[in-house]
Amino acid sequence: MGLVDVRPAPPVEDPPAAPRIVPKWRAWLWTVLAAVLGVLVGASSFVVSGYFKLSGNVRHEQVTPQELGTRPAKISQALNVLIVGSDQRNGSNAKYGKFVGERTDTIILAHISPDRDGAVLISFPRDSLVQLPSCPAKKGLTGQHPHVGMINESFNSGGIACTWKTIETLTGIHIDHFVKVDFTGFKSMVDSLGGVPVCLPQPINDTKALLHLTAGKHTLQGEQALGYVRARYSIGDGSDIGRIQRQQMFLASMAKKAMSGETLTNPQTLFGFLDAMTKSITTDPDLTVGVLKDLAMSAKGLTAGQIRFVTTPWRYSVSNPGRVEWVEPQADSLFKMVAADQIADNVKSGEQKIPKSQVQIIVQNGSGRQGLGPQVAAQLEQRGYHVVKVASAKKPSKKTLVKYGPNGESRAPRLVGELKKSKTQAVHDTDTESLVLVVGADWAGLKSPKSLDDVDGFDATQDTCAAS
């Protein structure tokens, strides 16, 4: 298949590495920001020449039908774009740690609805243990035999074509295009925006990520931003899941900055961002800047509130510590909803709901079943809720109850809607916003997701400080 460099001149400083977060963001930002580009293209000869420059920035790589094999049927006019972060550690990137070849820590599937009135970005945890398909060896890549392994093995063994086949095989979703984003390009995108604001609930001192920040609000520049989204062991629970959530929050903040009037009304800033973005990506030959421009023009009414980030439902593996497994039937339900474009109406309308991460829950086990409290807490965290405490109830309870005070009343329906069986109870001796879930003897579990609103995630308007 070969990498075809379509730039009219020699490559312009494109360090060959890629961040794990850049990808997700780029998918739908293409839709929104390219829309602005399309408007500007029709408005001035300067931007027309800029359009051709952006086209020349993009590299293309062919993926053949033979490499993809038997594929899922395309059942709607939605656009599905596979996004990966390509990480190489040579040259200036060696300071982040050396390894041979090219890896990916970020795999995202961006789904844009047929009417271009909603978008969903699904993150696949890098540590996911899944059934991997066969892929042929080629150009220094060993190829892949069918086996159960980590999801990012496909990229390491068979490149982007093997990753494309893997995601289609696992999800049953027909993928239309791919975008590969390089490590260093991510830093350039952040710098072109003048930095991206974040809110840190605690200080960060991570020598591996070369990052040292105090708690509170910061505007991160490119190098800092890369360290922030790469950091793993020094922040939160040290897991890849925690890193994904932090990356999603950063991308949401980055999206708001890029879609703000400050950026969109400043041709120099906007073009600088698009220039940095296009220099950072490799796509299939059919996904040209012209195609993206046309797509963007049809989606120019799309707002940040109509873009949702979700993570494939998961749980920690008992048999393979340090790895995660997908939760069924929730994961399969998510993929079927996306394949059929059953995007929740509130996503398409941009309706604002209290983010699950802002719903704090105290889990009390009154069921009489030992160990049920932690199990329920883990399930709620997988759905995106913030469990602040797990304890035993003061006395046994036959019924499952959701208790709330005056300040938590607006949050109670969010939780109750997740439970198969429960009752609510108002309490007046607390001013906390936290909900108390008393797990009773009648505990029946959580409902299977019926819409994307039931899946762990948030939209791009969510306030990062409030969520932390």
N, C-alpha and C positions, 0 to 999 in steps of 0.2 A: 504494500500500500504506500509506503514512502511518505515522507514529509515534504510538502511542496511549499517553498517560500515564494509567495506571490509579490513580495515587496519589490518595487522597481529599483531600489538601491540596496547596498549591503545592509544587513541588519543593524538597527540603531540601538545599541546597548540594551539588549534584552537578556539579562542574566537568566540562566536556565533553571530557575527554581520557582516553586509556587507555594502559596499559602493555602492553608486548609480552609479558610473562610471566604476568601475572595469569591469562590464559586457561587455560593448560594445567592449572594447578593446580586451578582452580575446578571443572573437570569432575567429577573423581572425588571431590573433597572434598565436593561437593554430596552425593554418594552416602553418604559416611561421616558427615559432620556433620549432614546433614539427618536421618539415621537417629536420631542422638541427639536432634535436635529433635523427631522423632516420638515418642520415648519420653517426653520432657518434656511434650509436648502432652497426653499422656494422664495426666500426673501432677499437674498443677497448673493452676488457673484463671489464674494469672499468666502462664504460658507460653502458654495458649490465647489470651489477648488479645495476647500477643507474636506468636503465629503470624499473626494477622490483620494486625498491623503489618508483619511481614515480607512478607506477600503484597502489601500496599499499596505497598511499596518498589519492587517490580519493574515495569519498563516492558516493553511488548510491541510488536512490529512484525510485521505480516502478510507472509508470503511466499506467493504464490499458485501453484497448479499450472501456470498458464500461464507464469509466470516460470521455472520449473524445467524445463519441456519434458519430453522423453522421459527417463525415470529408470531406474536399475538396479533390478532386482527385489529385494525384501527376502527373504532366504533363511534367516533365523534370527530368533529372538526376542531377539537381542542389541539393546542400545540404542546407537546411534551419534549422538554430539552434536558438532556443529561449534562450535569455540570460536575467537573472534578477539579481538584487542586493538584497541580503537578509539582512535586517537591524534589529538586535535585540539589545536592550539597557539594558543589564545586565552586571554584573561583571565590567571589566575595561571600557566598553563602556557607562556606566551610566553617565559619565561626559559630554556626548553629549546631555543629556536630556533623561528622563525615559519615557517609555511606556510599556504596557503589550503586549506580543506576538511578532510576526514577521511581518515586513512590507517590501514593496519594493517601492523605489522611481525611480527605473530604469528598464525599459522594452525595450529590443532591439531585433530585428530580424536580424540575420546575414545570408546573402544569398551568397553562393559560387557557381560560375558558373560550369556547367557540365565539361568543359574543364579545370577548375581550373585556368582560366586566368583573372579572375576579381572577386571582392567581393564588396558587398554593405551592410552597416549596417544601418537599419532603426530605428530611435528613436521614441518612442511613448510618447508624453508629459504626465506626471503623472496627470496633471489637466484636461485631456481630458474627456469630457462628452460623453459617448457612450452607445449603447444598450448592456447590459450585459446578458449572457445566464444563464440558470439554472445550478447549480452544487450541488451535494449531500453533506450533512454534514458528517464529519468523524474526528476522533481523536482530539477532542477539537476544531474543526473548525465548524462554524455555518452553512456552506453551503450558497448557493446564489439562490435567486428567480429572474426570468427575470425582469429587470427594467433598467431605464436609470440612470447611476451613473458614478463616476470617475473610470477610467480604472484600477487603482491599487486596487480597492475593491476586485477584483477576487482573488488576492493573499492573502489578509487578511482574506477572507471568506472561500476560498476553496483550498488554497495552489497552488503549481505549476501546478497541473493537471487542475485546474479551469482557471488559467492564460493561459495555453496552449490552452484550448478550446476557451477562449475568443478571443485570437489573431487569431486563425484559423477562427472563426466565423466572425470576423470583416473584415479580409483581404482576405479570400478565398485562402490563401497560405497554402499548406500542410507542416507542420513542422515535421522534422525528429528526432530531438533531443532537449534536453534542457540542459542548464548549469546554475546553481545557484552559485553565488560568495558571499562569506561572507565579512563583513565590515572590520574586522581587517586584513584579508588576503591581502587586497588592499595595506595596509601600508607596509606589508612584501615584496610585489612585487616591490614597488617603492624603498625600501631600498636595495633590492638585486641588483638593477641596479646602485646603488650609487647616487640615486636621479634623478629627471626629470626636464629639463630646461623649464621655462616659461618666458613670457615677460608681465609685468603688465603696462597698460597705466596709472593707478592711484594707489595711496596707498590703502591698505586694512587694516581696523581695525574692525574685527568682533569678538565680545565677545562670541557669540553663537558657532561659528566655531573654537574658540580659535586660531585665526589667526591674526597676525599683520605683515605686509610687506610694504616696501617702493615701490614706482613706479620704473619700470625698470626691468632688467633681474635678475632672481633668479634660483637656482637649489633647488627644493623643495624635502625635505626628506619625509619619509612616513607620519608622523604625520601632517606636514604642507600640504602635498598633499591632505590628507583626508579632512582637513579643507578647502582647496581651492575648491575642487569639491563639498563640502557640502554647502559652503557659498551661501546665496541667497539674503538676504535683504540688505546687505551692499555693494553689487557690482552691477553695471549696473542698470537695471530698477527694480531689486528686484523680477523678475518673475521666474517661473520655466523654462520658455522658455530660458531666459538668462542663467540660470544655465546649461541647456542642451547644449547650444552652447559652454559654457566655458568647460564643461566636454569633449565635442567632440574635442576641441582644445587640451586639456590636453592629451587625449588618442592618438591623432595624434603625439604629441611630445614624448609621452611614447613609441609609436610604433617605431618612428625613432631611439630612443635610444636603444631599444631592438633589432632592426634589423641592427644596425650599426656594423661595423667591430670590434669596441671596445668590443662589447658584444659577437658577434658570434665567434670571434677568441680566446675568453678566456673561456676555458671549465669550470673553477670554477665559473665565473660570470653567464654563460649560465645555468649551472646546478642549481646554487643557485636560479636563477629566475624561472626555471621550477619547482623546488622543492617548492618554495613559492606559485606558481600558483596552483599546484596540491593539496597542502594542503588546499587551499581556496575554492575548488569547490565541488559541488554535481552534478551528472549527472544522466541521465537514464542509466540503466544497459548496454544498447547496445552501449553507447558512451564510450568505453574504451580507455585507452592510446594507445593500439595497433591499434584501428580503426583510431584514430587521427594521429598516426604515418604513417599509410598507406595513409591516405588522404593527409598528408603533403608531402609525397614523390612524390605524383602526382602533387602537387602544388608548388614544390620547386622553380619554376621560377617566382612565383608571387612577384611583387615588391610593395613598398608602394604607388607608383603612380597608381596602379591598384586596390586600395582599397578606396571606397568612403563612407563617412558618410552623411546620409540624415535625415531629420526630416519630419514626416508626415505633409502634408500641413494643416495649422490650422488658426484659427482666434479667437479673444477674444469673449466670449459669451456675448451677450447683455442682455439676460434674467437671466444669472447666473454670476454676477460679480466675478472675481477671477478664473473663469474656462475658458477653451478653447473648441472650437468645430472644427471638421475637415471640411476642405473646399472641397466641391464636385463640379465638378467631378474630381478635381485634385488628391484627396487622392485615389479614386477608380482607377484612371489611373495608379498611382504609383504602387499599389498592383498588378494590372493586368500585368504590365510590369515585375515586379519581379517574379510573378508566372510563366510567360512564358519565363523567363530568357532573356528579351529584354534589357540587360545591354548596355548602350551606348558604341559605339565603342571606344570613347576616354578614357573610363574607362578601358576597356580591354587592350588597347594599352599603357596605361600609359601616354597618350598625355597630356601635360601641357597647361592649359588655365588660364587666369587671374581669380582668385577666385572672386565670386560675392561680397564677403565681402570687397574686395578691389576696387569695383566700387562705387564711391561716386556720389550721385545724388541729385540735387536741383530740387524739384518739384514746378512748377509754374502753377497755375490754371488760364487759359485764356479761359475756356469753357463757362463761364457764368452760370454754374451750381454750386450753393452754396454747399460747403462741399465736392466737388469732389476731391480737392487736397489732403486732409488728407486720403481719401479712397484709392486713388491711391498709396500714400506713404505707407500705411499699407500693401497693396497687394505686393508692391515691397520688403518690409522688410520681408514678409512671404516667398518670393522667395530667400531671402538671401542677398539682396543688402543693401548698407549702405546709407540711406537717411539722409543727413546732414541738410536739411532745407526744409520747406514747406511754400510757400508764394503765393500771388496773382500776376499774370502777370501784367506788366505795362500797357498793352492794350489787348483787346480781340483778340483771335486768332481762325480763322476758322479751321486751320490745327494743328494737333499734331506734334510737332517738337522735335527732339533730337539735342541739340546744343553742340558742343564740340570745345575745343581749340587744339592747336598743341600737347599738352601733354595728351590730352584725346582721341585722334583719335583712338588709339588701343582698347579703352574700349567701344566706341560707338556701334560697331556691337553686342557686348554682350547684351546690352540693347535693341537695335532695334529688335533683334531676338525674344524678349519676347512679343513685341507689335503686336496686330492684324493690326494696321494701324498707320503709322507714316512716316515722312520724316526727313532727316538729314540736318543739316546746320552747316557749319564750321564758326567759329568766330576767329578772330586774336587779339582781344584786351584783352586776358587773358592768363596767363601761368599756370592756375590751371588744375589739372587732373580731376576735377569734371565735370560731365555731367549735362546739364540743360534740364529737360524734361518739355516742355511747353504743358500742357494738353489742346487741342483745342476742338472746338465744335463738331468735328468729332470723338471724343474719342470712341474707340470700345472695349477697355479692353485688358487684357493679353491673350495670347494664352494658351490653355490647354497644359500641359506638354506632349511631345512626346517621351522624353527619360529622363534618370536619370539626364542628364545635365541640364534639365529644373526645377529640384527640388532643394530646399534649401539644401545646403550641400557643402562638400569640400573633397579633397583627403588627404591622410596622409602625403604628402610631403609639404603641405602648411606651409609657414613660420608664426609662431605664432606672432612674433613681427610685421611683415608687415601687418598681418590681424587685429591687434589691433588698 
